[in-house]
């Protein structure tokens, strides 16, 4: 009986590992399908000019979802599906630009702090700690308040509050790489700090930096939506998801739920899908996670 106990325990662990891998596979497939639908919807959305010239039909305002209008109409009688898809396009564009800028800045700052070390590392991390202590939304409101509402100020606001986490991740990765044998060999061979950083450190931290950039896209979309909902983000005439939710508040109080529900779903579902794919990517590039999944 005692001999069968380790075999039974091993079988339980194998079954647990199989279930985990199966659940992860389903999650990745669902996330990939949702991301593909998001990209397809964004690519097939009508041009901005056509959307802006969409006829206002007050006789058809606030119609519930139907065959002719799957998502219903807004308070001006415009098709809510078209406006949600275009709002997704605007919010996704802002999120991608902000995430790219934040990833570049965070990677450069983190790599410099980790590679140079000493007082440079301490000074940079004190700045990062100071900025991290300020709520992101409050700092974003301060940045946006300096400019007129628009895509560029919102993207700058989001990027200025999201590069901090990337800098921390890249710095930690660089510090761990500095003690590797191939770095010691490069130093012994007379390689300069710049060559070590460009040829060895940056390529090694590129997967982590790219993952951080992908994970920042959902955060950036939520940040943009929050700023637009507060009236501090994109101009009100632009059909961003935050503006759509903000403009539907009065309709919700009147009992019309669809102008609020569908833009909210267009914020939640794509961000969860992107986060799901990024989580699977993190499991693939993390040796610790791979070892746990092999149990």
Buried (B, 14 or more C-beta within 10 A) or exposed (E): EEEEEEEEEEEEEEEEBEEBEEEBEEBBEBBBEBBEEBEEBBEEBEEEEEBEEBEEEEEBBBBEBEEEBEBBBBBBBBBBBBBBBBBBBBBBBBBBBBBBBBBBBBBBBBBBBBBBBEEEBEEBBEBBEEBBEEEBBEBBBEBBEEEEBBBEBBBBBBBBBBBBBBBBBBBBBBBEBBEEEEBEEBEEEEBEEEEBBEEBBBEBBEBBBBBBBBBBBBBBBBBBBBBBBBEBBBEEEBBBBBBBBBBBEEBBEEEBEBBBBBBBEBBBBBBEBBBBBBBBBBBEEBEEBEEEBEE
